[in-house]
Amino acid sequence: MEKLTMLGTGSAMVTKCYNTCFTIAKNDEHFLVDTGGGNTILTNLEKSQIPINKLHNVFISHEHNDHISGIIWIIRAVATEISKGNYEGDLHIYCHESIEDIIRKICELILQTRFTKYIDSRIFFRQIEDNSTFDILGLKITFFNIQSTKVLQFGLRTTLSNGKTLAFLGDEPYRDAIFDYVNNCDYLLHEAFCLYSQRDIFHPYEKHHVTVKEACENAEKLNIKNILLFHTIDADIEKRKELFIEEGKQYFNGTILVPDDLDVIELK
């Protein structure tokens, strides 16, 4: 049975939690989805007892700094373990060509040659396009263009070992153009910037985000079984779970999951 480890749950400018990123785990191997904005990715992997040598696949959904910047620390950490002889196999980074160009440029600018020399020999980029499918952890992972109006961004869909389906929509809301990837999923990972009751305070729509209300309305319309809400603000973070579930239940009849950083969710 697969599980999610939420390494971060917050939006771009949070300080009380880490930016949204997580792993899908099968047995003791982890597939990392986004990397957050800094080296807290390494801290939270360590806190979650996920060793870097059990991480061989990373997906970067888009180029915004709160999703991509942590990849530099992953590359450095993997390269360090390779140099010590402690990393078996290779690291595969799944991303669009434009994101690959950004990562390569940043690595060239800020990492030493002793780290970057492993790029293209032990650390490989796997370019994705709309509807690209790869075998990752023995699962068929399909990447799809979420049709963002801001920057090119990809989500993913997979069928788990138990036959349940899971879809991740990046950090923007559902759009009808991706209906076939999302409809009837057992697990939907959907951003929810803030409560609907707080929309005039935090202005989610100006940032191309939505509230708990719209996220849960989407899930109800799509016949989702479980919705996981993430990429949130960190105001009232101690009460976030309670408040989000309370509001979401008004619009969605399934199970609402509002994880905190480092929470582990078994995908039953």
Protein Blocks (a to p, Z undefined) as FASTA:
>chain_A
ZZdddfbfcdfkbckbccddddddehjbccdehjbjbfklmmmmmmnopafklccbdcdf
blcfklmmmmmmmmmmmmmmmmnopagcjddddddfklmmmmmmmmmmmpcfklmmmgok
lpccddddehiacdeehiacddddehiakbgcdddddddfkopacddehjadcdfklmmm
mgopabdcdddfbafklmmmnommlnopacfklmmmmmmmnopabdcdehiafehklmmm
mmmmmmmmmmocbdcddddehiacddZZ
